[in-house]
Amino acid sequence: MNFIKKNWFVFVSIIAVFIIVKSCEPKPIIKVKTEVNIKDIIDSVRTATLKGVKPVYIDTSKSEIRYIKGKTIFKDSIVYVKTPNDNTIKANQYDTKLTANNATAKLKITTTGDLLDVSGTIEYKKKETTTTVSKIVPMSGLFIYGGASVVPMLQSVEVGVDYQIRNTVIIGINADHNFQYNFNSIGVKLGVNIF
């Protein structure tokens, strides 16, 4: 019991240091980095579905038409009319759905003959988002140091140890010697991060 009474200051100091260290412990720094990349995707057609066919009439007098080896080729725009007349030709229009791995294309295919095949690729842009979360916890460290007076030159020297706790609190102890007065002293240090 006598030991506790004589050294109560040491016990109180140790408890105070632990309380200060715990109260000053910083929260981890969370950094979130998001990257967005746009990729051009060329996807193969997997299935082609014909939903229906209906007859349509093309006005040849208003549409640009070329004939190559007996086949009718429309050069530019096609003008459709509801009822046939002397200037129209009959064609079949197919509602077509092309399905790839990650995309769908809905097409209307107009032909003056039989539709034998539909093939090709679907091109589209795909957005890829990558999010990286980093958790940064300030580290603690132990430092040893030495020092000497400059004016007057080497009148006193000191050595010490500092412990920096998570970049918020510094506690330390040092010993110095003064050559002029032949005097030794021991000191303690407590520092708190203020900004």
Secondary structure, DSSP 8 states (H G I E B T S, - for coil): -HHHHHTHHHHHHHHHHHHHHHHH----EEEEEEEEEEEEEEEE--EEEEEEEEEEEEETTTS-EEEETTEEEE-S---EESS--TTEEEEEEEEEEEE-SS-EEEEEEEESS-------EEEEEEEEEEEEEEEE----EEEEEEEE-TTTTTSEEEEEEEEEETTTEEEEEEEEEETTTTEEEEEEEEEE---
